[in-house]
Amino acid sequence: MTTVYDFSARRIEGNEQSLADFRDQVLLVVNTASQCGQTPQYTGLQKLYKAYRRQGFSVLGFPCDQFGHQEPGDENEIANFCSTIYHVTFPMFAKIDVNGSKALPLYNWLKREAGGLLGGRIKWNFTKFLIGRDGNVIARYAPTQSPEKLTDKIEAALAIPAPSREAND
């Protein structure tokens, strides 16, 4: 069975990172944009990350320019914007496609696991996927769903212990 840990993605700094590095954490995977009406959600995402990271929670941000050309910058511009304007410290990844033939394989898997209203397509920037400690999708949330409204769901997912592993795993 495939889980989020079977994928990797290029970090905004340029290095490839296996998502297995986040094993046993609760994750909120979000496609982001710097010039979107939803961009202020960076504030809420950072607050969630800061509040729950020590309990095994992380936000993973994936900039995307497929919706209204709302992420026109390169990785350096995006990283600078996120750190200086929204003080983002959660992991950010390189700009990706979430729909179409060039979609990041992680996003193809996320869409299969939690299809949404558009039959498996991402509707807009700031679509959110909550991933449990076991690496499986718990839920998908619309772009308009504010990060603060996910607090109860994140706390519930954090309460579920990580799966036990065989000694030789």
Buried (B, 14 or more C-beta within 10 A) or exposed (E): EEBBBBBBBBBBEEEEBEBEEBBBBBBBBBBBBBBBBBBEBBBBBBBBBBEBBEEBBBBBBBBBBBBEEBBEBEBEBBBEBBEEEBEBEBBBBBBBBBBEEEBBEBBBBBBEBBEBEEEBBBBBBBBBBBBBBBBEBBBBBEBEBBBEEBBEBBBEBBEEEEEEEEEEE
